[in-house]
Amino acid sequence: MTIETLQPANPRDVNVYSPYYQGRKRNALPLAISLYQKGSLEGSRKIEGGESIPFVASWSVSSLPADLTRCRLQFDGNAELSYELMLANFEYVDFLIDVIFTFKSGRITDFSQGFYRRLLRVDD
């Protein structure tokens, strides 16, 4: 499964999340919900001055925006390079919207800097 082949989610599923987003983020919501409903994503993290590191992200799926999602990222197929994050579904879907924007602008499947800051608890 690639972001390129995603089909928009059912409008009924999208409408539940709509109040949480504005403008272009709301326009990307049908694809982001579809990606969220898949429960996993493969991509690669660009490393400045180095090679990209592949990752697999997997998460729990729920239909309610306020429910919690447990997201797990494993880099390079190495269990020692695994990280977990718990956040509200609507926050996680927001990060998936960023993934879609990143893919559309550069054909790269990766999370945003903000996601990694949250995952690694940089701002805590």
SETIFI-170172 format. One line per 3 residues: number of its first residue (from 0); for each residue x, y, z of N, C-alpha, C, O, CB. Coordinates in steps of 0.1 Angstrom, whole numbers. Glycine has a CB too. Layout:
NUM = X:Y:Z:X:Y:Z:X:Y:Z:X:Y:Z:X:Y:Z | ...
***
This chain:
0 = 8:-12:0:0:0:0:9:12:0:18:14:8:-10:0:12 | 6:21:-9:13:34:-9:3:45:-8:-9:44:-10:21:36:-22 | 8:57:-4:-1:68:-3:-7:72:-16:-19:76:-17:7:81:2
3 = 0:69:-27:-5:71:-41:-17:64:-44:-26:69:-51:6:68:-50 | -19:52:-38:-31:44:-41:-42:45:-31:-52:38:-32:-26:29:-42 | -41:53:-21:-51:55:-11:-64:60:-18:-64:69:-27:-46:65:-1
6 = -75:55:-13:-88:60:-17:-94:68:-6:-92:64:6:-98:48:-22 | -101:78:-8:-107:86:3:-116:78:12:-123:69:7:-115:98:-3 | -116:80:25:-124:73:34:-139:77:32:-142:86:26:-120:76:49
9 = -147:68:38:-161:71:38:-165:84:44:-160:87:55:-169:59:45 | -173:92:37:-176:106:43:-182:105:57:-179:114:65:-187:112:34 | -188:95:61:-194:93:75:-182:93:85:-183:99:95:-202:80:76
12 = -171:86:81:-160:85:90:-152:98:90:-147:102:101:-150:74:85 | -152:105:79:-145:118:78:-152:129:86:-146:137:93:-143:122:63 | -165:129:85:-173:139:92:-171:140:107:-172:150:113:-188:137:89
15 = -168:128:113:-166:128:128:-153:136:131:-153:142:142:-164:113:132 | -144:136:122:-131:143:125:-131:158:120:-122:165:124:-120:136:118 | -140:161:111:-140:175:105:-139:186:114:-131:196:111:-152:176:97
18 = -145:187:125:-145:198:134:-130:201:140:-128:212:144:-154:197:146 | -121:192:139:-108:194:144:-98:200:134:-87:204:138:-102:180:148 | -102:202:122:-93:207:112:-99:219:104:-111:220:103:-89:196:102
21 = -90:227:98:-94:239:90:-87:238:77:-77:231:75:-91:252:98 | -92:245:67:-86:248:54:-81:236:47:-88:226:45:-75:257:56 | -68:237:43:-63:226:34:-61:213:42:-61:202:36:-49:230:29
24 = -60:214:55:-59:201:63:-73:194:62:-73:182:62:-56:204:78 | -84:201:63:-97:195:62:-98:189:48:-105:178:46:-108:206:64 | -93:195:37:-93:189:24:-86:176:23:-90:167:15:-88:199:14
27 = -75:175:31:-67:162:30:-73:152:40:-68:140:39:-53:165:34 | -82:155:47:-88:146:58:-93:132:52:-90:122:58:-99:153:65 | -100:132:41:-105:119:36:-93:109:33:-95:97:36:-113:121:23
30 = -82:114:28:-71:105:26:-64:101:39:-59:90:41:-61:111:16 | -63:111:48:-56:109:61:-64:98:69:-58:90:76:-55:122:69 | -77:99:69:-86:89:76:-84:76:70:-83:66:77:-101:94:76
33 = -83:75:57:-81:62:50:-68:56:54:-67:44:57:-82:64:34 | -57:64:54:-44:60:59:-45:55:73:-39:45:77:-34:71:57 | -51:63:82:-53:60:96:-59:46:97:-55:38:106:-61:70:103
36 = -70:43:89:-77:31:90:-69:19:86:-73:7:89:-90:32:82 | -58:21:79:-49:10:75:-41:4:87:-38:-8:87:-39:15:64 | -38:13:97:-31:8:109:-16:7:108:-10:3:118:-37:-4:113
39 = -11:10:96:4:9:95:9:17:83:1:21:74:9:-6:94 | 22:20:83:28:28:72:42:24:72:49:24:82:25:43:75 | 48:23:59:62:21:58:67:34:51:61:39:42:65:8:49
42 = 79:38:56:85:50:50:100:50:53:106:40:57:78:62:55 | 106:62:51:120:63:55:122:78:60:116:87:55:129:60:43 | 131:78:70:134:91:76:147:96:70:157:90:70:136:90:92
45 = 146:108:64:158:114:58:167:119:69:163:126:78:153:126:48 | 180:115:67:190:120:77:199:129:69:205:126:59:198:107:82 | 201:141:75:209:151:69:224:146:68:230:142:77:209:164:77
48 = 229:146:55:243:142:53:244:127:54:256:122:54:251:148:63 | 233:119:54:234:105:54:223:98:46:216:105:39:234:100:69 | 223:85:47:213:77:40:200:78:48:200:79:61:218:63:38
51 = 189:76:41:176:75:48:175:62:56:181:52:52:164:77:38 | 168:63:67:166:51:75:151:46:73:142:54:77:169:53:90 | 149:34:69:135:29:67:129:27:81:135:24:91:135:16:59
54 = 115:29:81:108:26:93:94:20:90:90:20:78:105:39:101 | 89:13:100:75:8:99:68:14:111:72:13:123:75:-7:99 | 57:21:108:48:27:119:36:18:119:30:15:109:45:42:116
57 = 31:15:131:19:8:133:11:14:145:18:19:154:21:-8:135 | -2:14:144:-10:20:155:-23:13:156:-28:6:147:-12:35:151 | -29:16:168:-42:11:170:-52:20:163:-50:32:162:-45:10:186
60 = -64:14:159:-74:22:152:-87:22:160:-91:12:165:-76:16:138 | -92:34:160:-105:36:167:-113:46:159:-107:54:152:-104:40:182 | -126:46:160:-134:55:152:-137:69:158:-142:78:152:-147:49:148
63 = -133:70:171:-136:83:178:-124:92:179:-113:87:183:-141:80:192 | -125:104:175:-113:114:175:-106:115:189:-94:118:189:-118:127:170 | -114:114:200:-108:117:213:-102:104:219:-95:105:229:-119:122:222
66 = -104:93:213:-98:80:218:-83:81:217:-78:89:209:-103:68:211 | -76:73:224:-61:73:224:-56:63:213:-62:52:212:-55:70:237 | -46:67:206:-39:59:197:-25:56:202:-18:65:207:-38:65:183
69 = -21:43:202:-8:40:206:0:37:192:-4:28:185:-7:27:215 | 9:45:190:17:44:178:31:39:181:37:43:190:18:58:170 | 35:30:173:49:24:175:57:25:162:52:22:151:48:9:179
72 = 69:30:163:78:32:151:90:23:154:96:23:164:82:46:149 | 93:15:144:105:7:144:114:11:132:109:10:121:102:-8:144 | 126:15:135:135:19:125:144:7:121:149:0:129:144:31:129
75 = 147:6:107:157:-3:102:154:-17:106:164:-25:106:170:2:106 | 142:-21:109:139:-35:113:146:-39:126:147:-51:128:143:-44:102 | 150:-30:134:158:-33:146:149:-30:158:145:-19:161:171:-24:147
78 = 146:-40:166:137:-39:178:143:-29:188:135:-23:196:136:-53:185 | 156:-27:188:162:-18:198:160:-3:193:162:6:201:177:-20:199 | 156:-1:181:153:12:176:137:14:174:133:19:164:159:14:162
81 = 130:9:185:116:11:185:112:21:195:118:23:206:109:-3:189 | 102:29:191:97:40:200:81:39:200:75:36:190:102:54:194 | 76:43:211:61:43:212:56:57:217:63:65:224:56:33:222
84 = 44:60:213:38:73:215:23:71:217:17:64:210:41:83:204 | 17:77:227:3:77:229:-2:91:227:3:101:233:-1:71:243 | -13:93:219:-19:106:217:-33:104:212:-37:93:208:-10:114:207
87 = -41:115:213:-55:114:208:-55:111:193:-46:116:186:-62:127:212 | -65:104:189:-66:101:175:-66:113:166:-59:113:156:-79:93:172 | -73:124:170:-73:136:161:-59:142:160:-56:148:149:-83:146:167
90 = -51:141:170:-37:146:169:-29:137:160:-21:142:152:-31:146:183 | -31:124:161:-23:115:152:-27:117:138:-19:117:129:-25:100:157 | -40:118:135:-45:120:122:-39:133:116:-36:134:104:-61:121:121
93 = -38:143:124:-31:156:120:-17:153:115:-13:159:105:-31:166:132 | -9:144:122:4:141:118:3:133:104:12:134:96:11:132:128 | -7:125:103:-9:117:90:-12:127:79:-8:124:67:-20:107:91
96 = -19:137:81:-22:148:71:-8:153:67:-6:155:55:-31:159:77 | 1:156:76:14:161:73:22:151:64:29:155:55:22:164:85 | 20:138:67:27:127:59:22:128:45:30:127:35:24:113:65
99 = 9:130:43:3:131:29:8:143:22:12:143:10:-12:132:30 | 9:155:29:15:167:23:29:165:19:33:169:8:13:179:32 | 37:159:28:51:156:25:52:147:13:61:149:4:58:150:37
102 = 44:137:12:44:128:0:41:135:-13:47:133:-23:35:116:3 | 30:143:-12:26:150:-24:36:160:-29:37:163:-41:13:157:-22 | 44:166:-20:53:176:-24:67:170:-28:74:176:-36:55:186:-13
105 = 71:159:-22:84:154:-25:85:139:-28:96:134:-29:93:157:-14 | 73:132:-29:73:117:-31:81:110:-20:86:99:-23:79:114:-45 | 81:115:-8:88:109:3:77:105:14:69:114:17:99:118:9
108 = 77:93:19:68:89:29:75:91:43:84:82:46:63:75:27 | 72:101:50:79:104:62:70:113:71:62:121:66:93:111:60 | 72:112:84:65:121:93:72:134:94:83:136:90:64:114:107
111 = 65:144:100:70:158:101:80:158:113:81:150:122:59:168:104 | 88:169:113:97:172:124:89:173:137:94:168:148:105:186:122 | 78:179:137:69:180:149:66:166:155:66:164:167:57:187:147
114 = 63:156:146:60:143:151:72:137:158:71:131:168:55:134:139 | 84:138:152:96:132:158:99:139:171:104:132:180:107:133:148 | 97:152:172:99:159:184:90:153:195:94:151:207:97:174:183
117 = 78:150:192:68:144:201:72:130:205:71:126:216:54:145:195 | 76:122:194:79:108:196:91:107:205:92:98:214:82:102:183 | 101:115:204:113:115:212:113:123:224:123:125:231:125:119:203
120 = 101:129:227:99:138:238:109:149:240:114:152:251:99:129:251 | 112:155:229:122:166:229:117:178:236:125:185:243:125:170:214 | 104:181:236:99:193:242:94:191:256:89:200:262:87:199:234
123 = 95:179:261:90:176:275:99:182:286:97:181:298:89:161:277
***
